Amino acid sequence: MNRLRDARSPYLLQHQNNPVDWFPWGEDAFAEAARRDVPVFLSIGYATCHWCHVMEHESFEDEEVAALMNQHMVAIKVDREERPDIDDVYMAVCHLMGKQGGWPLTILMTPDRKPFYAGTYLPKHSRFGRIGMMDLVPRIAAAWRDERADIVESADEVTQVLVNRFAPGTVSHGPAEFDPDWPAKACRELASRYDPTHGGFGSAPKFPAPQNLSLMFRQAEVTGDSVKSDMARDTVLSMWRGGVFDQIGYGWHRYSTDSEWRLPHFEKMLHDQATMLDACVDGFLSTGDERLREAGLQTAEYVMRDLTHREGGFFSAEDADSEGEEGLFYVWTTDEIRSLLSPEDAAAAIAWFGMEDAGNFLDEATRERTGANVMHPGDRSAEPPVELPRIQAALLAGRASRIRPLRDEKVLSDWNGLMIGALARAGRAFEAPALVEAAERAHRFVRTHLRSDAGWLHRWFEGDAAVPAMLDDYAYLGAGLLELFQATSNPVCLKDAVELAEHMMAYCDAPDGGFHRGSTEGEALLVRKQDWNDGAMPAGVSKAAGLILGLGALTSEARYTERAARLMAPASVVLNASPSALSGFLSGSAALWARGREIIVVADDAGDDLVKEVRRRPRAGDVSFWLPASGADREAIEALIPAVESMTARSAARAYVCRDFVCEQPLTDVKSLRATLSRTEA
């Protein structure tokens, strides 16, 4: 057992029994490297990473490799989900060195944290042009001994390039204005990569990229361009009817290794569930397609059943591997189907899920069929058999006897914020109050366990909360709570959203108008980076823009809209070059810039028809909520939004629709409200 035994990260705890003498990230590790005068071997991964498991088995569990590492290096393990700021810096180093990047990420650096080598997965022995640990470690040891000056010089150069690349003011900024043509240009870029046969953008491997889908749905709603919504809808339906969606227990797998969405990488991440749920909401609002509502409800069902702590917080992920094999938990043979179902149901299941006795895919290593089948109906337009719900229930019960993949039970503020916001919107759009209730429970969990007198924190695991909040925590959680306030009118949600926004602007502010990924409350690294491109999730600045614009619209506080305007200057550099690189920014804030409006319904209770009408329309660009006619919650909301003090219900409920600092005549009936909302949506 090594120094990871006291870690509070599932990923680090996976490595506590390695013969490698791992250190957690911290001063002790770097002091030890300086004392011994050896380089640092930094390995970054996460608990549900398939190739991290492979490298652990091949290299870090191996006595020969461990002996070499322990002799010549100080080894540090980092969970990229626990410390995304560290991962962000050293992944940038990897890219600067011309490497593709990915996890596990391997960095070699001096005891003063300056990198001189970057790589990813390393086997024990060199093969297929990839250096192995048994060759790499002795070479590094020899170079450290005989060519130290060259290594130090190289490390200094890499560090200087890193600092220069990400230092504020190194990029010329555009005008601090929102260009209304950016969303349309982004959609054209996406459409140029669209796969009309299978949906999605580009070729294999295919990632869901839900922020792209949300942008296309939202733009189609604004412009009336059904082509955009058709592309996005067909993409969601292709994935939902493909292997990338768990057809038995629901939930989205990480990505598809093929172009047809049939063979997934089986890992399930909380953030993918949240962003895909949001895309389903946007699709349902844009098209009215009930299949998108069903896909969204199934996504929420998976999260609420399998990724939820008993007190309400959401866990991070489920592994792709079980019993040492990727996807084993999810695949089926036809014999298993026949043993669990009646002959009639088995025949229907085998036909619907595209199963074959020999298996429906080729093993990646042998290129042979193994008898295993990934469930993928494939035909997004076909009607499912009437027996399907019964089949799914029986197979889910049968699958429960299998050994489940590892569940990473970290609770992260940022990913919980994404899920809270998605559930709050989905609960409104799908008229499913249980989803809003799940979001409320998660808010209480985060507020209880990840908020201290010193401020908000990033990570909770088994009772231990740590790591000062960063940009994504403030922005994702703040934006999620702003959505939850609109769904519930709970003033605590709005109060927390305001507090998160204020902390974000205080601790993550960048001189050029952007936001740093890390916080001044956290650890100082080689450089304070800014992220200006979406990845698997929207960039932190994307959610930051939506949060401060939404608060500006609600509170009429000029400092929020002024801060958003400052953000436009650095954002415009990326948006002018390739607006689809920041689809999350555009889908989250474009409507607020271009056509934002505030809708406040004053009524005695939330059951009023006007309240119901507004609540079921969580459209991008709208900031809407129920204002109680009287009582403590109204007083608390007035303290945060003084402008609503004059809004009264009088003898009947009233809806106030405001835009561009002007409110229309209050409305008192649903028909008039519906007509007004439809008129102003265009």
Helices and strands as residue ranges (DSSP letters): G 3-6, H 10-14, E 22-24, H 27-36, E 40-45, H 50-55, I 56-60, H 63-72, E 74-79, H 84-96, E 105-109, E 115-119, H 133-146, H 148-166, H 182-192, H 210-223, H 226-240, E 255-256, E 264-265, E 268-269, H 270-287, H 290-306, E 317-318, E 321-322, E 325-326, H 334-340, H 343-352, H 388-399, E 407-408, E 411-412, H 413-429, H 433-449, E 451-452, E 455-461, E 464-468, H 471-488, H 491-507, H 540-555, H 558-577, G 579-582, H 583-595, E 597-603, H 609-615, E 622-628, H 632-640, G 642-646, E 654-659, E 662-663, H 670-681
